Every structure is written in C-alpha cells, then in structure tokens.
Amino acid sequence: MNQTSVQWRSPSNIALVKYWGKRAIQLPTNPSVSFTLSNAYTETRVDLQKRGDQRIRFLFHGKEEPSFLPKLEQFIARAEKRLPWLEEYSLDISSSNSFPHSSGIASSASGMSALAMCLASIDAKRQEGLLDLMLASQLARLGSGSACRSVFGGFTLWGQSSGLFDSADEYAVPVPDVHPDFMDLQDTILFVDKGKKAVSSTAGHGLMEGHPYAASRFKQADANTLRILDILSTGDFMALAELMEQEALALHAMMMTSSPHFLLFRPGTIAIIQRIMELRNEGAPLSFTLDAGANVHMIYPGRFQEEAMDIVQRELLESCQDRGYLCDHVGQGPEEMALAPC
C-alpha cells in the first residue's frame, strides 16, 4: 500500500458522569458515562502516502493550522506503538467541525475519534479484516480521553467500574441495558460563549493532582456511575436529571476549588440553568449538564421537544451569544463518508 485515503464523520459526546483527572497516558482517575451526539460532529479525511519530508500536514476548515501539529504529532507517535506500519507514512489530515471549536463542546472528542476511526479503518483494510472498534477506542483515547467514548453510538462507559464486567480504563464500552425512552433524549446546546474557553481541559485535568477534594470526587464519580447505570435501565428521567446536574456542578466545583482556580460560568450560563431548574420544579421534564465550558446542554425527552423548543425561543436565547444554539440528540456513532474532493 503506497497510498490510501479515507474519510470519517464522528460525533462529540456529552458526559453525564464526568471524567476529571487522569494518570499515565490518558487513563482516567474515575469512570464516566456519556451519550454520543449526532449533529455536533467532526469530519476528517486522511490521505496516507509513503513517507516524505513533511510527516504531518493539517488543514482545519481548509486552512493550515500549525498550532494543532504538536498534539497531532504526539498522537501519531503514541498510535505507532499499536500500528507500527504508521512509521512508514506521511499523513495529510483535513478536518472540519459542525460547531464552534474549543468552546466546551468536546471538539477534541469528535476530532480525535474521527482521526482514530480513519486509522483503524485503514488498518482493517491492510489486514483485509473487519473494523475493530475496540482498537479505534484505544487509539482515540491516546489523543483525547473523552474521544474513546465517541467511537460508539448510544450510551457509553469509559473506565473500570464494577457496574459493567467488560469496562476498562484503556477503552470505552457500550452500555447494554438502556431504556428505550432514553434512546430518544434530546440535547439542545445553548451557545452562551462561542469563544475559546479560558482554560484547556488538559490543564484542568492536571489540576486534580494534589486537589484537596480529589479523593472525594473520585469516590463520588464511582458511586454515581453505578447509580446512573441503574437509572438508564429504568427510564426514570427525573432521577437522571438530578444525578446529571449534580455531576455537572461537581465538575465546575473542582475547577473553582483547584489551585490555581478558575471559573468558566458566564452570567448567561447561570441564568439558563436557574431557569431550567425552576421549570423542572414546575413539572417540565427538563435538565441540564455542562462540559468544561460556559455552554449549556439542555437535556429532555423526545416527547417534550416541541414544548422545549418553545421555551428556548421565548426564554433562553436571550442569554446566548448571537442567539446561537444547536439541536442534537442521542446518535448512532461514527460513519464512513464518501471521499470529498481534495
């Protein structure tokens, strides 16, 4: 194989039980549970050819982005230990997102999972075998921890947990027992701040080392993982809402009490989550979660979509930058795309 090309679309995911803190090479200090999205995705094309002078060339939305190269070079160096044939090739990588980059919507999850799917599919073609999703999840983790969860559709667990016998720190696994109602969960992402977040997730994870509340947080996440696996099997949305929000606020509490500490909430973030909590107290099946950023994921059952979108339009968009939002839902995972023109 002197050269080959492949293109994949891979979605982001939203964690319900949060991963915060890591050890060794992208191994989690606590398990996490997420669901894979559909409309918030990265499309990545990889053109592989026999190695030349320039090892990696990267285009993002059609423009060269040298700032991404160090992370990509680190990822490829790690991936070569599992795919030794990579050492013989140069890579032209071209990516684009359907959502704002680095705004707290896990762009690294979609981006690195899309790249991992490209490499894993090339490896399968080399061996004339089937695509190995476990390999893809392991590869994705080497670039971004949360990316390993985006390799699968539906709900996913990453990290060793007594709740699933095949769970592991090295890769994610699908959650097998999910109530049908939860497979229709909707996620309206409210863009409070489309800009790049003030602190990278990598830096935030590092601040868990020596954090005064780290041990308690890891214990909480372990317990919440077991709780959410049970909730997912029952279809109890209100129980899911309570746990999901507790986890989101615990994540940001860790940021606010680290050293140095940082605050990613914006006034619009607080206004939206307070209103969602008020509406749920009035009986509306609404909840929220956040990643490491200011933007709010409003989560609700598919049956409530019309009412939820009316609430978004009437009450919540005034807290969003440029009234921006993205409607999403539980997705089916990555898909291989027809090759786009070079």
C-alpha positions as a printed NumPy array, in Angstrom:
array([[  0.   ,   0.   ,   0.   ],
       [  1.82 ,   3.094,  -1.249],
       [ -1.068,   5.442,  -0.602],
       [ -4.687,   5.415,   0.513],
       [ -7.407,   7.83 ,   1.533],
       [-10.324,   7.544,   3.936],
       [-12.867,   9.928,   5.436],
       [-14.977,   9.58 ,   8.583],
       [-17.565,  11.646,  10.413],
       [-17.525,  11.222,  14.177],
       [-19.773,  12.986,  16.684],
       [-18.945,  14.542,  20.002],
       [-20.469,  13.158,  23.182],
       [-21.827,  14.645,  26.366],
       [-20.779,  13.085,  29.668],
       [-23.469,  12.558,  32.283],
       [-20.982,  11.247,  34.849],
       [-17.883,  13.388,  34.353],
       [-14.267,  12.35 ,  33.866],
       [-11.945,  14.874,  35.507],
       [ -8.379,  13.905,  36.303],
       [ -6.074,  11.459,  34.565],
       [ -2.952,   9.405,  35.071],
       [ -0.27 ,   7.796,  32.907],
       [ -1.08 ,   8.151,  29.189],
       [ -4.696,   9.295,  29.075],
       [ -6.046,   6.878,  31.67 ],
       [ -8.973,   8.124,  33.783],
       [ -8.926,   8.516,  37.543],
       [-12.648,   7.748,  37.628],
       [-15.191,   6.131,  35.297],
       [-17.509,   8.26 ,  33.17 ],
       [-20.773,   7.694,  31.314],
       [-21.887,   9.653,  28.252],
       [-24.208,   9.569,  25.315],
       [-22.993,  10.122,  21.799],
       [-24.419,  13.053,  19.888],
       [-25.358,  13.246,  16.217],
       [-25.275,  16.796,  14.822],
       [-22.186,  18.047,  16.705],
       [-19.51 ,  16.251,  14.713],
       [-16.1  ,  16.422,  13.062],
       [-15.412,  15.219,   9.537],
       [-11.826,  14.127,   8.964],
       [-10.08 ,  12.937,   5.845],
       [ -6.697,  11.201,   5.984],
       [ -4.523,  10.839,   2.886],
       [ -1.728,   8.403,   3.601],
       [  1.346,   8.089,   1.395],
       [  4.853,   6.724,   1.638],
       [  6.832,   8.89 ,   3.992],
       [  8.25 ,  12.134,   2.665],
       [  9.957,  15.132,   4.224],
       [  6.801,  16.554,   5.818],
       [  5.414,  13.961,   8.216],
       [  2.056,  15.565,   9.04 ],
       [  0.133,  18.289,   7.241],
       [ -3.088,  19.511,   8.855],
       [ -5.906,  21.616,   7.451],
       [ -8.817,  22.835,   9.586],
       [-11.741,  24.191,   7.585],
       [ -9.391,  24.373,   4.606],
       [ -6.652,  26.406,   6.333],
       [ -3.318,  25.261,   7.677],
       [ -3.288,  25.236,  11.472],
       [  0.274,  24.738,  12.741],
       [ -0.872,  25.173,  16.351],
       [ -2.538,  21.744,  16.155],
       [  0.606,  19.965,  14.949],
       [  2.28 ,  19.271,  18.323],
       [ -0.806,  17.439,  19.597],
       [ -1.175,  15.528,  16.338],
       [  2.492,  14.561,  16.342],
       [  2.182,  13.307,  19.905],
       [ -0.918,  11.319,  18.975],
       [  0.712,   9.708,  15.932],
       [  3.805,   8.803,  17.976],
       [  1.561,   7.058,  20.514],
       [ -0.534,   5.383,  17.814],
       [  2.577,   3.943,  16.148],
       [  3.059,   1.638,  19.139],
       [ -0.23 ,  -0.064,  18.215],
       [  0.053,   0.496,  14.431],
       [  3.767,   0.059,  13.601],
       [  3.102,   0.454,   9.878],
       [  2.33 ,   4.149,  10.506],
       [  6.059,   4.864,  10.772],
       [  6.374,   4.335,   7.009],
       [  3.87 ,   7.011,   6.028],
       [  3.18 ,  10.713,   5.9  ],
       [ -0.317,  11.957,   6.642],
       [ -2.36 ,  14.749,   5.128],
       [ -5.203,  15.38 ,   7.568],
       [ -8.139,  17.646,   6.788],
       [-10.884,  18.321,   9.354],
       [-13.953,  20.474,   9.84 ],
       [-16.449,  20.862,  12.687],
       [-20.189,  21.427,  12.645],
       [-19.889,  23.54 ,  15.826],
       [-17.527,  26.142,  17.343],
       [-14.114,  24.709,  18.185],
       [-12.74 ,  24.807,  21.774],
       [-15.938,  26.27 ,  23.21 ],
       [-16.592,  23.444,  25.643],
       [-18.46 ,  21.019,  23.354],
       [-15.721,  18.379,  23.397],
       [-14.287,  19.157,  19.974],
       [-11.288,  17.008,  20.866],
       [-13.666,  14.07 ,  21.396],
       [-15.156,  14.313,  17.918],
       [-11.872,  15.297,  16.273],
       [ -9.688,  12.589,  17.772],
       [-12.341,   9.901,  17.409],
       [-12.741,  10.785,  13.722],
       [ -8.984,  10.529,  13.225],
       [ -8.868,   7.256,  15.164],
       [-11.67 ,   5.829,  13.02 ],
       [ -9.673,   6.74 ,   9.908],
       [ -6.569,   4.946,  11.173],
       [ -8.477,   1.915,  12.447],
       [-10.317,   1.549,   9.145],
       [ -7.041,   1.764,   7.202],
       [ -5.622,  -0.902,   9.49 ],
       [ -8.629,  -3.128,   8.793],
       [ -8.191,  -2.68 ,   5.04 ],
       [ -4.495,  -3.541,   5.304],
       [ -5.399,  -6.79 ,   7.024],
       [ -8.479,  -7.396,   4.86 ],
       [-10.444,  -7.72 ,   8.081],
       [-13.286,  -6.076,   9.956],
       [-13.074,  -2.7  ,  11.608],
       [-12.023,  -3.148,  15.241],
       [-13.972,  -0.617,  17.321],
       [-12.059,  -1.527,  20.475],
       [ -8.83 ,  -0.635,  18.679],
       [-10.426,   2.605,  17.468],
       [-11.475,   3.443,  21.041],
       [ -7.959,   2.735,  22.343],
       [ -6.443,   4.927,  19.632],
       [ -8.913,   7.755,  20.231],
       [ -8.092,   7.734,  23.945],
       [ -4.429,   8.377,  23.145],
       [ -5.392,  11.712,  21.612],
       [ -8.232,  12.735,  23.932],
       [ -9.64 ,  10.74 ,  26.809],
       [-13.281,  11.541,  26.101],
       [-12.778,  10.684,  22.412],
       [-12.761,   6.978,  23.219],
       [-16.471,   7.249,  24.094],
       [-17.413,   8.759,  20.7  ],
       [-16.426,   5.597,  18.831],
       [-19.743,   4.025,  19.859],
       [-23.295,   5.227,  19.443],
       [-25.851,   5.416,  22.228],
       [-24.617,   5.385,  25.82 ],
       [-21.017,   4.555,  26.677],
       [-18.966,   3.826,  29.787],
       [-15.247,   4.522,  29.983],
       [-13.186,   3.464,  32.97 ],
       [-13.086,   0.44 ,  35.211],
       [-16.355,   0.02 ,  37.1  ],
       [-17.981,  -2.869,  38.911],
       [-21.182,  -1.901,  37.104],
       [-20.021,  -3.448,  33.802],
       [-17.781,  -6.507,  33.771],
       [-16.041,  -5.625,  30.487],
       [-15.307,  -1.988,  31.379],
       [-11.688,  -0.846,  31.288],
       [ -9.5  ,   2.228,  31.62 ],
       [ -7.923,   1.607,  28.199],
       [-11.1  ,   1.864,  26.101],
       [-14.816,   2.585,  26.303],
       [-17.65 ,   0.057,  26.084],
       [-21.317,   0.483,  25.132],
       [-23.867,   0.464,  27.948],
       [-26.045,  -2.537,  27.056],
       [-29.162,  -2.002,  29.154],
       [-30.757,   1.35 ,  28.291],
       [-34.482,   2.051,  28.468],
       [-35.97 ,   2.906,  25.03 ],
       [-37.145,   6.319,  26.296],
       [-33.545,   7.369,  26.885],
       [-32.541,   6.481,  23.33 ],
       [-34.705,   9.438,  22.261],
       [-33.099,  12.01 ,  24.578],
       [-32.696,  15.444,  23.011],
       [-29.816,  17.843,  23.668],
       [-30.236,  21.49 ,  22.762],
       [-26.793,  23.056,  23.091],
       [-27.118,  26.709,  24.092],
       [-24.089,  28.748,  22.996],
       [-23.573,  31.168,  25.85 ],
       [-19.996,  31.781,  24.709],
       [-18.743,  30.64 ,  21.289],
       [-15.18 ,  31.717,  22.016],
       [-12.274,  29.565,  23.091],
       [-12.558,  28.65 ,  26.745],
       [-10.096,  30.266,  29.139],
       [ -8.534,  27.028,  30.404],
       [ -7.937,  23.888,  28.34 ],
       [ -9.307,  20.579,  29.544],
       [ -5.767,  19.193,  29.623],
       [ -4.708,  21.89 ,  32.077],
       [ -7.86 ,  21.343,  34.125],
       [ -7.244,  17.609,  34.408],
       [ -3.72 ,  18.307,  35.618],
       [ -5.023,  20.468,  38.448],
       [ -6.701,  17.425,  40.001],
       [ -3.26 ,  16.265,  41.105],
       [ -2.999,  17.402,  44.704],
       [ -6.532,  18.824,  44.674],
       [ -7.855,  18.872,  48.259],
       [-11.159,  17.281,  47.222],
       [ -9.854,  14.854,  44.584],
       [-10.307,  11.648,  46.569],
       [-13.888,  12.557,  47.483],
       [-14.656,  13.473,  43.883],
       [-13.345,  10.157,  42.54 ],
       [-15.407,   8.27 ,  45.123],
       [-18.482,  10.295,  44.153],
       [-17.974,   9.531,  40.452],
       [-17.576,   5.795,  41.152],
       [-20.854,   5.762,  43.092],
       [-22.668,   7.882,  40.5  ],
       [-21.552,   5.547,  37.725],
       [-23.305,   2.665,  39.462],
       [-26.36 ,   4.834,  40.096],
       [-26.656,   6.023,  36.51 ],
       [-26.348,   2.524,  35.072],
       [-29.365,   1.566,  37.177],
       [-31.271,   4.736,  36.203],
       [-30.595,   4.184,  32.495],
       [-32.208,   0.758,  32.696],
       [-35.383,   2.129,  34.33 ],
       [-36.143,   5.163,  32.157],
       [-36.638,   7.463,  35.167],
       [-35.907,  10.879,  33.663],
       [-36.273,  12.87 ,  36.878],
       [-33.728,  10.619,  38.623],
       [-31.395,  11.066,  35.662],
       [-31.893,  14.842,  35.783],
       [-30.921,  15.071,  39.446],
       [-27.763,  13.   ,  39.024],
       [-26.773,  14.708,  35.76 ],
       [-26.971,  18.168,  37.283],
       [-25.116,  17.119,  40.423],
       [-22.306,  15.807,  38.247],
       [-22.137,  18.967,  36.127],
       [-21.939,  21.201,  39.174],
       [-19.391,  18.909,  40.856],
       [-17.16 ,  19.222,  37.781],
       [-17.224,  23.006,  37.929],
       [-16.788,  22.928,  41.714],
       [-13.493,  21.103,  41.169],
       [-12.387,  23.879,  38.819],
       [-13.409,  26.608,  41.251],
       [-11.511,  24.992,  44.142],
       [ -8.314,  23.985,  42.334],
       [ -5.037,  25.884,  42.622],
       [ -4.975,  27.991,  40.561],
       [ -8.766,  28.154,  40.473],
       [-10.878,  29.175,  37.504],
       [-14.489,  29.928,  36.7  ],
       [-15.961,  29.064,  33.292],
       [-19.553,  30.075,  34.017],
       [-20.856,  33.251,  32.39 ],
       [-23.91 ,  35.237,  33.543],
       [-25.899,  33.581,  30.765],
       [-24.847,  30.135,  31.992],
       [-26.267,  30.798,  35.437],
       [-29.442,  32.392,  34.082],
       [-30.16 ,  29.368,  31.871],
       [-29.511,  26.666,  34.467],
       [-31.56 ,  28.502,  37.086],
       [-34.496,  28.776,  34.687],
       [-34.246,  25.093,  33.74 ],
       [-34.316,  24.111,  37.416],
       [-37.353,  26.34 ,  38.023],
       [-39.206,  24.829,  35.081],
       [-38.467,  21.284,  36.256],
       [-39.767,  22.156,  39.724],
       [-42.957,  23.203,  37.949],
       [-43.165,  19.764,  36.322],
       [-41.371,  20.198,  32.985],
       [-39.076,  17.246,  32.076],
       [-36.025,  19.423,  31.57 ],
       [-32.48 ,  19.129,  32.832],
       [-29.016,  20.431,  32.069],
       [-25.403,  19.472,  32.019],
       [-22.189,  21.242,  31.048],
       [-18.766,  20.227,  29.868],
       [-15.703,  22.27 ,  30.81 ],
       [-17.086,  25.485,  29.351],
       [-19.845,  28.068,  29.595],
       [-22.295,  26.491,  27.163],
       [-25.326,  24.644,  28.491],
       [-26.659,  21.311,  27.251],
       [-30.405,  21.272,  27.885],
       [-31.498,  17.633,  28.037],
       [-35.092,  16.432,  27.699],
       [-37.171,  13.517,  26.339],
       [-38.11 ,  13.488,  22.681],
       [-41.805,  13.653,  23.572],
       [-41.204,  17.124,  25.064],
       [-39.339,  18.544,  22.06 ],
       [-41.998,  20.966,  20.829],
       [-42.535,  22.495,  24.273],
       [-38.799,  22.613,  24.96 ],
       [-38.044,  24.478,  21.757],
       [-40.793,  26.972,  22.555],
       [-39.086,  27.611,  25.911],
       [-35.726,  28.023,  24.17 ],
       [-37.12 ,  30.584,  21.736],
       [-39.157,  32.541,  24.312],
       [-36.87 ,  32.49 ,  27.341],
       [-33.349,  31.151,  26.856],
       [-31.902,  32.542,  23.639],
       [-31.531,  35.999,  25.156],
       [-28.747,  34.507,  27.304],
       [-26.943,  33.037,  24.269],
       [-24.284,  34.711,  22.165],
       [-25.9  ,  35.816,  18.899],
       [-28.925,  33.734,  19.996],
       [-26.953,  30.681,  18.947],
       [-27.91 ,  27.076,  19.631],
       [-27.654,  23.597,  18.107],
       [-30.334,  20.922,  18.311],
       [-28.924,  17.451,  18.876],
       [-29.924,  14.037,  20.193],
       [-28.625,  10.579,  21.005],
       [-26.744,   9.421,  17.919],
       [-25.654,   6.191,  16.289],
       [-21.912,   6.852,  16.31 ],
       [-19.309,   7.43 ,  13.583],
       [-19.894,   6.765,   9.901],
       [-17.535,   6.428,   6.966],
       [-18.091,   9.108,   4.359],
       [-17.662,   9.132,   0.624],
       [-14.332,  10.773,  -0.115],
       [-14.632,  14.528,  -0.531],
       [-12.737,  16.195,  -3.374],
       [ -9.179,  17.155,  -2.445]])
